[in-house]
């Protein structure tokens, strides 16, 4: 008898959990949409230009470092072969 009750009750428990998750998701979505968003800086802002130049310098530095390591790895592999 208990086995039959478990089989019958399982879909109802699952549907209840699913409805709870749907309402929880809708609540989080409503809160996220109602909260104010941070404004993006203007593309003509000097701060954006400074940050872009800084990013370009970082990328160039990483590119140089990786190229140096790659050349060094090729040299060591060439001597080992």
PyMOL commands that set and color helices and strands:
alter all, ss='L'
color gray80, all
select helices_A, chain A and resi 2-34+46-80
alter helices_A, ss='H'
color red, helices_A
deselect
rebuild
show_as cartoon
